[in-house]
């Protein structure tokens, strides 16, 4: 990247101390999970009657408690990454990247489109946000228009601030799944019509995107402010298909098998929804698997896309058992009930949603996986909501809002996007903090307005 002018953005300068703290003191996401395990174990020993043996047993028994859920969440990220890197999607991103004509238009455009893609599929939005930022930067440079590349990347990541309000929100989908821990706790499922597709949530999603895009436009560099441009065209090459030689090669290079499998999945989904089925985590994953299979050119391309995406899935596979163990400690020792009572003691039915949202935002900073956080925190808030007579959908969406909110200052999910862009978290943190502040106002206001029920 190249820099122009020596003048500094006042907002970026103000954020430098925050950047320094993040770089110096925030450990990796895996270390967070390990530390949280010891913190929860210590709290269980101090606040409950459980002894070390009971805590250890609860933890060990809980480690395997979310294996199905872990696989579902890993597939969401894997399939989203694969879809974003298919040839058709990459071409589509290159085509729309030519639309912005000015720097401010570029920042707003990337934020809005990344948000829309995150609402469709969070893995797609996360990866495509980075690809889009890079593509827009390259095309703006070709036009001779200076754009601040870190702000473009921050705009791409800012789209992730609404992911849990969309089609692949892990909290609402888990609550809608018949064999989930939410259904076991409540004795019933909560359909997505009461969470994701509730009118108040859809309105909040639109308002959030508008407010965040406007806020990023306001802090964009102007005049003699420092601008860091994309130095080289770092767009990645498309997956190339090798020339078939043997009969086996011809099968690997044929589109027939992937297309037929994709069409089979589409037929199943049509029958499923025609019979009155509703979206669940599994159905969402089969939807995007069908799209990937229909868009790729061959099984060879599928293998290449999987290999490319797999590096981003490893963290989920390793950390989810630790989150499951935390949930096991909290359930086995009664720590969930203690936390629930504490929330109830400071909440009213009207303020519960907003307070639960703030609590979820704090927890997310230490448990950066939306699915992992939902597994740990949802049982607590659902119990508290029951005690206060609050619609469980409010508790579910409070966790969802809090999770996506502080992602903006938690580096875990930014890593795939930053790798695509070739930046570090400190390069975008000042701008994603703006997203945090702007979106937080909308989320808290929404839950206060909705109150105890939808």
Buried (B, 14 or more C-beta within 10 A) or exposed (E): BEEBEEEEBEBBEEBEEBBEEBEEEBEEBEEBBBEBBEEBBEBBBEBBEBEEEBBBBBBEBBBEBBEBBBBBBBBBBBBBBBBBBBEEBBEEBBEBBEEBEEBBBBBBBBBBBBBBBBBBBBBBBBBBBBBBBBBBBBBBBEEEBBBBBBBBBBBBBBBBBBBBBBBBBBBBBBBBBEEBBBBEBBEEBBBBEBBBBBEBBBEBBBBBBBBBBEBBBEBBBEEEBBBBBBEEEEBEEEBEBEEBEEEEEEBBBBBEBBBEBBEEBBEEBEEBEEEEEBBBBBBBBBBBBBBBBBBBBBBBBBEBBBEBBBEBBEBBEEBBBBBBBBBBBBBBBBBBBBBBEBBBEEBEBBBBBBBBBBBBBEBBBBBBBBBBBBBBBBBBBBBBBBBBEBBBBBBBBBBBBBBBBBBBBBBBBBBBBBEBBBBBBBBBBBBBBBBBEBBBEBBBEBBBEBBBBB
